[in-house]
Amino acid sequence: MDNRPVGIFDSGMGGLTAAQELSKLMPGEHIIYLGDSFNFPYGEKNRDRIIEMSRKDLRFMLAKDVKAVFIACGTATSNALETLREESPVPVFGVVEAAVREALAATVNGRVGLLATTATIRAGTYEKLLSETAPDVTVVPKACPRFASMVEDGIFDREDERVWTAVREYLPPLKEAGVDTVLLGCTHYPLLADVISEYMGEKVRFISSGAAAARELCRYLRANGMASDKLAAKTEYYTTGSAAAFAEKANLMLQKDISSELHGTEPFDKEGNI
């Protein structure tokens, strides 16, 4: 057993969907969540900047004595995972590998759609792993630069016309290609899944990258004797942005008040100090 916490970080609030899934799977785990809202969005930045910020997120987690780090961010995973794995003394998990496995297991017609940030699509990590694992599978990638920002702003209600406008802008290539599986390559996107599903049709399957990675991490911790033996544990939340804004939007996303567990932390300086 290992009762040290699990560290989860994201560029903002999208990773809360992954943290929520891990908490359901392993309610005894102490989770420390960091949303680097000050630097949001990662998805529109260049690779070097994404790696720099991800390193600082990792240092924050290591200072909390975590037993594993979960990068609940498709952009950071696609651009910085290997760097963080090389530099971390504890296991580091991203959201790409598990999601790709689940997408390939789900598709019947061999056509998989990928929705992700601009930086994730530019990195090509999902597409490369999909093609290497299953060369016959057709991947239809689409960058959705407004999706994550909309979710961060609390805009994800299916009755909101702004959501439908964005969906109608981004999803036609996937529908025209006849994909039967859509990989949600950003952890913000599950909040938009109802509208995306209604647009794509009921027969299309959806893979949440964050939820898939949470399941993989759960299996790893249990298989390696690293699961906590506590019956119930807490989740601590940290944000580099406005704590009040984070708490308000998290309430919308999680349907619960996290203000008593939420802590503000100063944005990391350019030397990476915390």
LOGU-984167 format. One record per residue (C-alpha): residue number from 1; residue in one letter; z, y, x. Coordinates in nm, 2 decimals. Layout:
BEGIN
@nr: NUM, rest: A, up: Z, north: Y, east: X
...
***
This chain:
BEGIN
@nr: 1, rest: M, up: 0.00, north: 0.00, east: 0.00
@nr: 2, rest: D, up: -0.05, north: 0.36, east: 0.10
@nr: 3, rest: N, up: 0.12, north: 0.64, east: -0.10
@nr: 4, rest: R, up: -0.05, north: 0.92, east: 0.09
@nr: 5, rest: P, up: -0.27, north: 1.14, east: -0.14
@nr: 6, rest: V, up: -0.64, north: 1.12, east: -0.18
@nr: 7, rest: G, up: -0.83, north: 1.44, east: -0.11
@nr: 8, rest: I, up: -1.12, north: 1.55, east: -0.33
@nr: 9, rest: F, up: -1.32, north: 1.86, east: -0.26
@nr: 10, rest: D, up: -1.61, north: 2.04, east: -0.42
@nr: 11, rest: S, up: -1.79, north: 2.38, east: -0.40
@nr: 12, rest: G, up: -1.61, north: 2.47, east: -0.72
@nr: 13, rest: M, up: -1.51, north: 2.30, east: -1.04
@nr: 14, rest: G, up: -1.77, north: 2.03, east: -1.09
@nr: 15, rest: G, up: -1.57, north: 1.78, east: -0.89
@nr: 16, rest: L, up: -1.30, north: 1.79, east: -1.15
@nr: 17, rest: T, up: -1.52, north: 1.54, east: -1.34
@nr: 18, rest: A, up: -1.49, north: 1.30, east: -1.05
@nr: 19, rest: A, up: -1.12, north: 1.36, east: -1.00
@nr: 20, rest: Q, up: -1.06, north: 1.29, east: -1.37
@nr: 21, rest: E, up: -1.25, north: 0.96, east: -1.34
@nr: 22, rest: L, up: -1.05, north: 0.85, east: -1.04
@nr: 23, rest: S, up: -0.72, north: 0.95, east: -1.21
@nr: 24, rest: K, up: -0.82, north: 0.73, east: -1.51
@nr: 25, rest: L, up: -0.90, north: 0.44, east: -1.28
@nr: 26, rest: M, up: -0.60, north: 0.47, east: -1.06
@nr: 27, rest: P, up: -0.32, north: 0.67, east: -1.24
@nr: 28, rest: G, up: -0.07, north: 0.60, east: -0.96
@nr: 29, rest: E, up: -0.27, north: 0.79, east: -0.70
@nr: 30, rest: H, up: -0.16, north: 1.14, east: -0.58
@nr: 31, rest: I, up: -0.47, north: 1.35, east: -0.59
@nr: 32, rest: I, up: -0.52, north: 1.68, east: -0.41
@nr: 33, rest: Y, up: -0.83, north: 1.87, east: -0.54
@nr: 34, rest: L, up: -0.98, north: 2.16, east: -0.36
@nr: 35, rest: G, up: -1.24, north: 2.38, east: -0.53
@nr: 36, rest: D, up: -1.40, north: 2.62, east: -0.28
@nr: 37, rest: S, up: -1.49, north: 2.87, east: -0.55
@nr: 38, rest: F, up: -1.49, north: 3.16, east: -0.31
@nr: 39, rest: N, up: -1.81, north: 3.01, east: -0.14
@nr: 40, rest: F, up: -1.97, north: 2.88, east: -0.46
@nr: 41, rest: P, up: -2.25, north: 2.78, east: -0.49
@nr: 42, rest: Y, up: -2.31, north: 2.55, east: -0.19
@nr: 43, rest: G, up: -2.64, north: 2.44, east: -0.35
@nr: 44, rest: E, up: -2.83, north: 2.76, east: -0.27
@nr: 45, rest: K, up: -2.71, north: 2.78, east: 0.10
@nr: 46, rest: N, up: -2.88, north: 2.64, east: 0.41
@nr: 47, rest: R, up: -2.77, north: 2.32, east: 0.58
@nr: 48, rest: D, up: -2.58, north: 2.47, east: 0.87
@nr: 49, rest: R, up: -2.37, north: 2.68, east: 0.63
@nr: 50, rest: I, up: -2.30, north: 2.38, east: 0.41
@nr: 51, rest: I, up: -2.18, north: 2.18, east: 0.71
@nr: 52, rest: E, up: -1.97, north: 2.46, east: 0.83
@nr: 53, rest: M, up: -1.80, north: 2.50, east: 0.49
@nr: 54, rest: S, up: -1.76, north: 2.12, east: 0.44
@nr: 55, rest: R, up: -1.58, north: 2.10, east: 0.78
@nr: 56, rest: K, up: -1.33, north: 2.36, east: 0.66
@nr: 57, rest: D, up: -1.28, north: 2.16, east: 0.34
@nr: 58, rest: L, up: -1.21, north: 1.85, east: 0.55
@nr: 59, rest: R, up: -0.96, north: 2.03, east: 0.77
@nr: 60, rest: F, up: -0.78, north: 2.15, east: 0.47
@nr: 61, rest: M, up: -0.75, north: 1.79, east: 0.34
@nr: 62, rest: L, up: -0.64, north: 1.65, east: 0.68
@nr: 63, rest: A, up: -0.37, north: 1.91, east: 0.69
@nr: 64, rest: K, up: -0.24, north: 1.76, east: 0.37
@nr: 65, rest: D, up: -0.21, north: 1.41, east: 0.53
@nr: 66, rest: V, up: -0.46, north: 1.24, east: 0.30
@nr: 67, rest: K, up: -0.55, north: 0.88, east: 0.34
@nr: 68, rest: A, up: -0.92, north: 0.93, east: 0.23
@nr: 69, rest: V, up: -1.15, north: 1.22, east: 0.15
@nr: 70, rest: F, up: -1.38, north: 1.22, east: -0.14
@nr: 71, rest: I, up: -1.67, north: 1.47, east: -0.12
@nr: 72, rest: A, up: -1.72, north: 1.53, east: -0.50
@nr: 73, rest: C, up: -2.02, north: 1.75, east: -0.43
@nr: 74, rest: G, up: -2.38, north: 1.63, east: -0.42
@nr: 75, rest: T, up: -2.49, north: 1.92, east: -0.19
@nr: 76, rest: A, up: -2.21, north: 1.86, east: 0.06
@nr: 77, rest: T, up: -2.27, north: 1.49, east: 0.06
@nr: 78, rest: S, up: -2.64, north: 1.53, east: 0.11
@nr: 79, rest: N, up: -2.60, north: 1.77, east: 0.40
@nr: 80, rest: A, up: -2.27, north: 1.70, east: 0.57
@nr: 81, rest: L, up: -2.15, north: 1.35, east: 0.50
@nr: 82, rest: E, up: -2.24, north: 1.19, east: 0.83
@nr: 83, rest: T, up: -2.10, north: 1.49, east: 1.02
@nr: 84, rest: L, up: -1.77, north: 1.46, east: 0.84
@nr: 85, rest: R, up: -1.75, north: 1.08, east: 0.88
@nr: 86, rest: E, up: -1.80, north: 1.12, east: 1.26
@nr: 87, rest: E, up: -1.52, north: 1.38, east: 1.27
@nr: 88, rest: S, up: -1.26, north: 1.24, east: 1.03
@nr: 89, rest: P, up: -0.98, north: 1.00, east: 1.12
@nr: 90, rest: V, up: -0.97, north: 0.88, east: 0.76
@nr: 91, rest: P, up: -1.25, north: 0.73, east: 0.55
@nr: 92, rest: V, up: -1.49, north: 0.98, east: 0.39
@nr: 93, rest: F, up: -1.68, north: 0.90, east: 0.07
@nr: 94, rest: G, up: -1.97, north: 1.09, east: -0.08
@nr: 95, rest: V, up: -2.15, north: 1.08, east: -0.41
@nr: 96, rest: V, up: -2.49, north: 0.96, east: -0.31
@nr: 97, rest: E, up: -2.47, north: 0.59, east: -0.21
@nr: 98, rest: A, up: -2.27, north: 0.46, east: -0.52
@nr: 99, rest: A, up: -2.49, north: 0.66, east: -0.76
@nr: 100, rest: V, up: -2.81, north: 0.53, east: -0.61
@nr: 101, rest: R, up: -2.69, north: 0.17, east: -0.64
@nr: 102, rest: E, up: -2.59, north: 0.22, east: -1.01
@nr: 103, rest: A, up: -2.93, north: 0.40, east: -1.08
@nr: 104, rest: L, up: -3.13, north: 0.11, east: -0.93
@nr: 105, rest: A, up: -2.92, north: -0.14, east: -1.13
@nr: 106, rest: A, up: -2.98, north: 0.06, east: -1.45
@nr: 107, rest: T, up: -3.36, north: 0.12, east: -1.44
@nr: 108, rest: V, up: -3.59, north: -0.12, east: -1.61
@nr: 109, rest: N, up: -3.93, north: 0.05, east: -1.57
@nr: 110, rest: G, up: -3.86, north: 0.16, east: -1.21
@nr: 111, rest: R, up: -3.89, north: 0.53, east: -1.28
@nr: 112, rest: V, up: -3.57, north: 0.73, east: -1.19
@nr: 113, rest: G, up: -3.52, north: 1.10, east: -1.25
@nr: 114, rest: L, up: -3.30, north: 1.30, east: -1.02
@nr: 115, rest: L, up: -3.14, north: 1.63, east: -1.12
@nr: 116, rest: A, up: -2.96, north: 1.82, east: -0.84
@nr: 117, rest: T, up: -2.92, north: 2.15, east: -0.66
@nr: 118, rest: T, up: -3.19, north: 2.31, east: -0.46
@nr: 119, rest: A, up: -3.01, north: 2.22, east: -0.13
@nr: 120, rest: T, up: -2.97, north: 1.86, east: -0.24
@nr: 121, rest: I, up: -3.33, north: 1.82, east: -0.33
@nr: 122, rest: R, up: -3.43, north: 1.99, east: 0.00
@nr: 123, rest: A, up: -3.22, north: 1.75, east: 0.20
@nr: 124, rest: G, up: -3.39, north: 1.45, east: 0.04
@nr: 125, rest: T, up: -3.09, north: 1.22, east: 0.08
@nr: 126, rest: Y, up: -3.10, north: 1.07, east: -0.27
@nr: 127, rest: E, up: -3.48, north: 1.02, east: -0.26
@nr: 128, rest: K, up: -3.47, north: 0.86, east: 0.09
@nr: 129, rest: L, up: -3.20, north: 0.61, east: 0.00
@nr: 130, rest: L, up: -3.37, north: 0.53, east: -0.33
@nr: 131, rest: S, up: -3.70, north: 0.46, east: -0.16
@nr: 132, rest: E, up: -3.55, north: 0.27, east: 0.13
@nr: 133, rest: T, up: -3.35, north: 0.05, east: -0.10
@nr: 134, rest: A, up: -3.62, north: -0.01, east: -0.36
@nr: 135, rest: P, up: -3.97, north: 0.10, east: -0.23
@nr: 136, rest: D, up: -4.14, north: 0.02, east: -0.56
@nr: 137, rest: V, up: -3.92, north: 0.27, east: -0.75
@nr: 138, rest: T, up: -4.07, north: 0.60, east: -0.85
@nr: 139, rest: V, up: -3.83, north: 0.90, east: -0.80
@nr: 140, rest: V, up: -3.89, north: 1.22, east: -0.99
@nr: 141, rest: P, up: -3.67, north: 1.49, east: -0.84
@nr: 142, rest: K, up: -3.60, north: 1.83, east: -1.00
@nr: 143, rest: A, up: -3.39, north: 2.11, east: -0.86
@nr: 144, rest: C, up: -3.18, north: 2.28, east: -1.13
@nr: 145, rest: P, up: -3.04, north: 2.59, east: -0.96
@nr: 146, rest: R, up: -2.88, north: 2.74, east: -1.28
@nr: 147, rest: F, up: -2.70, north: 2.43, east: -1.41
@nr: 148, rest: A, up: -2.40, north: 2.44, east: -1.17
@nr: 149, rest: S, up: -2.35, north: 2.82, east: -1.21
@nr: 150, rest: M, up: -2.36, north: 2.78, east: -1.59
@nr: 151, rest: V, up: -2.09, north: 2.52, east: -1.58
@nr: 152, rest: E, up: -1.88, north: 2.73, east: -1.35
@nr: 153, rest: D, up: -1.91, north: 3.01, east: -1.60
@nr: 154, rest: G, up: -1.80, north: 2.79, east: -1.89
@nr: 155, rest: I, up: -2.15, north: 2.76, east: -2.04
@nr: 156, rest: F, up: -2.20, north: 2.40, east: -2.13
@nr: 157, rest: D, up: -2.16, north: 2.38, east: -2.51
@nr: 158, rest: R, up: -2.44, north: 2.20, east: -2.68
@nr: 159, rest: E, up: -2.47, north: 2.48, east: -2.94
@nr: 160, rest: D, up: -2.53, north: 2.74, east: -2.67
@nr: 161, rest: E, up: -2.90, north: 2.84, east: -2.66
@nr: 162, rest: R, up: -2.87, north: 2.93, east: -2.29
@nr: 163, rest: V, up: -2.80, north: 2.56, east: -2.22
@nr: 164, rest: W, up: -3.11, north: 2.46, east: -2.42
@nr: 165, rest: T, up: -3.32, north: 2.72, east: -2.25
@nr: 166, rest: A, up: -3.23, north: 2.58, east: -1.90
@nr: 167, rest: V, up: -3.28, north: 2.22, east: -2.01
@nr: 168, rest: R, up: -3.63, north: 2.29, east: -2.15
@nr: 169, rest: E, up: -3.72, north: 2.46, east: -1.83
@nr: 170, rest: Y, up: -3.60, north: 2.19, east: -1.59
@nr: 171, rest: L, up: -3.65, north: 1.85, east: -1.77
@nr: 172, rest: P, up: -4.02, north: 1.83, east: -1.88
@nr: 173, rest: P, up: -4.13, north: 1.67, east: -1.55
@nr: 174, rest: L, up: -3.88, north: 1.39, east: -1.60
@nr: 175, rest: K, up: -3.98, north: 1.33, east: -1.96
@nr: 176, rest: E, up: -4.35, north: 1.34, east: -1.88
@nr: 177, rest: A, up: -4.30, north: 1.09, east: -1.60
@nr: 178, rest: G, up: -4.13, north: 0.85, east: -1.85
@nr: 179, rest: V, up: -3.82, north: 0.79, east: -1.65
@nr: 180, rest: D, up: -3.57, north: 0.55, east: -1.81
@nr: 181, rest: T, up: -3.28, north: 0.65, east: -1.59
@nr: 182, rest: V, up: -3.16, north: 1.00, east: -1.49
@nr: 183, rest: L, up: -2.93, north: 1.04, east: -1.19
@nr: 184, rest: L, up: -2.70, north: 1.34, east: -1.22
@nr: 185, rest: G, up: -2.69, north: 1.44, east: -0.86
@nr: 186, rest: C, up: -2.43, north: 1.72, east: -0.90
@nr: 187, rest: T, up: -2.08, north: 1.67, east: -1.03
@nr: 188, rest: H, up: -2.12, north: 1.98, east: -1.25
@nr: 189, rest: Y, up: -2.40, north: 1.82, east: -1.45
@nr: 190, rest: P, up: -2.20, north: 1.57, east: -1.66
@nr: 191, rest: L, up: -2.07, north: 1.87, east: -1.86
@nr: 192, rest: L, up: -2.43, north: 1.92, east: -1.97
@nr: 193, rest: A, up: -2.50, north: 1.55, east: -2.03
@nr: 194, rest: D, up: -2.50, north: 1.57, east: -2.41
@nr: 195, rest: V, up: -2.78, north: 1.82, east: -2.42
@nr: 196, rest: I, up: -2.97, north: 1.65, east: -2.14
@nr: 197, rest: S, up: -2.94, north: 1.32, east: -2.33
@nr: 198, rest: E, up: -3.05, north: 1.47, east: -2.66
@nr: 199, rest: Y, up: -3.36, north: 1.62, east: -2.49
@nr: 200, rest: M, up: -3.45, north: 1.30, east: -2.30
@nr: 201, rest: G, up: -3.39, north: 1.06, east: -2.58
@nr: 202, rest: E, up: -3.13, north: 0.79, east: -2.66
@nr: 203, rest: K, up: -3.30, north: 0.52, east: -2.46
@nr: 204, rest: V, up: -3.27, north: 0.70, east: -2.12
@nr: 205, rest: R, up: -2.96, north: 0.60, east: -1.92
@nr: 206, rest: F, up: -2.76, north: 0.85, east: -1.72
@nr: 207, rest: I, up: -2.57, north: 0.80, east: -1.40
@nr: 208, rest: S, up: -2.29, north: 1.04, east: -1.31
@nr: 209, rest: S, up: -2.28, north: 1.06, east: -0.93
@nr: 210, rest: G, up: -1.91, north: 1.16, east: -0.93
@nr: 211, rest: A, up: -1.80, north: 0.88, east: -1.16
@nr: 212, rest: A, up: -2.00, north: 0.62, east: -0.96
@nr: 213, rest: A, up: -1.84, north: 0.74, east: -0.64
@nr: 214, rest: A, up: -1.49, north: 0.73, east: -0.80
@nr: 215, rest: R, up: -1.55, north: 0.37, east: -0.90
@nr: 216, rest: E, up: -1.66, north: 0.29, east: -0.54
@nr: 217, rest: L, up: -1.35, north: 0.46, east: -0.39
@nr: 218, rest: C, up: -1.12, north: 0.27, east: -0.63
@nr: 219, rest: R, up: -1.27, north: -0.06, east: -0.52
@nr: 220, rest: Y, up: -1.23, north: 0.04, east: -0.15
@nr: 221, rest: L, up: -0.87, north: 0.14, east: -0.18
@nr: 222, rest: R, up: -0.77, north: -0.17, east: -0.36
@nr: 223, rest: A, up: -0.97, north: -0.41, east: -0.13
@nr: 224, rest: N, up: -0.82, north: -0.25, east: 0.18
@nr: 225, rest: G, up: -0.46, north: -0.25, east: 0.06
@nr: 226, rest: M, up: -0.46, north: 0.13, east: 0.04
@nr: 227, rest: A, up: -0.38, north: 0.18, east: -0.33
@nr: 228, rest: S, up: -0.06, north: 0.35, east: -0.42
@nr: 229, rest: D, up: 0.22, north: 0.14, east: -0.57
@nr: 230, rest: K, up: 0.34, north: 0.43, east: -0.79
@nr: 231, rest: L, up: 0.31, north: 0.39, east: -1.17
@nr: 232, rest: A, up: 0.21, north: 0.75, east: -1.22
@nr: 233, rest: A, up: 0.14, north: 1.03, east: -0.99
@nr: 234, rest: K, up: 0.04, north: 1.40, east: -0.99
@nr: 235, rest: T, up: -0.27, north: 1.59, east: -0.93
@nr: 236, rest: E, up: -0.25, north: 1.91, east: -0.73
@nr: 237, rest: Y, up: -0.53, north: 2.17, east: -0.76
@nr: 238, rest: Y, up: -0.62, north: 2.43, east: -0.51
@nr: 239, rest: T, up: -0.89, north: 2.70, east: -0.53
@nr: 240, rest: T, up: -1.01, north: 2.96, east: -0.28
@nr: 241, rest: G, up: -1.12, north: 3.18, east: -0.57
@nr: 242, rest: S, up: -0.93, north: 3.33, east: -0.86
@nr: 243, rest: A, up: -0.66, north: 3.09, east: -0.98
@nr: 244, rest: A, up: -0.66, north: 3.25, east: -1.32
@nr: 245, rest: A, up: -1.03, north: 3.20, east: -1.37
@nr: 246, rest: F, up: -1.01, north: 2.85, east: -1.23
@nr: 247, rest: A, up: -0.73, north: 2.75, east: -1.47
@nr: 248, rest: E, up: -0.91, north: 2.90, east: -1.77
@nr: 249, rest: K, up: -1.24, north: 2.72, east: -1.70
@nr: 250, rest: A, up: -1.06, north: 2.39, east: -1.61
@nr: 251, rest: N, up: -0.90, north: 2.40, east: -1.95
@nr: 252, rest: L, up: -1.24, north: 2.40, east: -2.11
@nr: 253, rest: M, up: -1.37, north: 2.12, east: -1.88
@nr: 254, rest: L, up: -1.07, north: 1.89, east: -1.89
@nr: 255, rest: Q, up: -0.92, north: 1.99, east: -2.23
@nr: 256, rest: K, up: -0.58, north: 2.04, east: -2.07
@nr: 257, rest: D, up: -0.38, north: 2.32, east: -1.90
@nr: 258, rest: I, up: -0.35, north: 2.27, east: -1.52
@nr: 259, rest: S, up: -0.20, north: 2.61, east: -1.44
@nr: 260, rest: S, up: 0.14, north: 2.46, east: -1.34
@nr: 261, rest: E, up: -0.03, north: 2.23, east: -1.09
@nr: 262, rest: L, up: -0.28, north: 2.49, east: -0.96
@nr: 263, rest: H, up: -0.23, north: 2.68, east: -0.63
@nr: 264, rest: G, up: -0.44, north: 2.96, east: -0.48
@nr: 265, rest: T, up: -0.53, north: 2.94, east: -0.12
@nr: 266, rest: E, up: -0.69, north: 3.20, east: 0.10
@nr: 267, rest: P, up: -1.06, north: 3.16, east: 0.17
@nr: 268, rest: F, up: -1.12, north: 2.99, east: 0.51
@nr: 269, rest: D, up: -1.21, north: 3.23, east: 0.79
@nr: 270, rest: K, up: -1.52, north: 3.18, east: 1.00
@nr: 271, rest: E, up: -1.32, north: 3.00, east: 1.27
@nr: 272, rest: G, up: -1.21, north: 2.74, east: 1.02
@nr: 273, rest: N, up: -0.84, north: 2.82, east: 1.02
@nr: 274, rest: I, up: -0.65, north: 2.75, east: 0.70
***
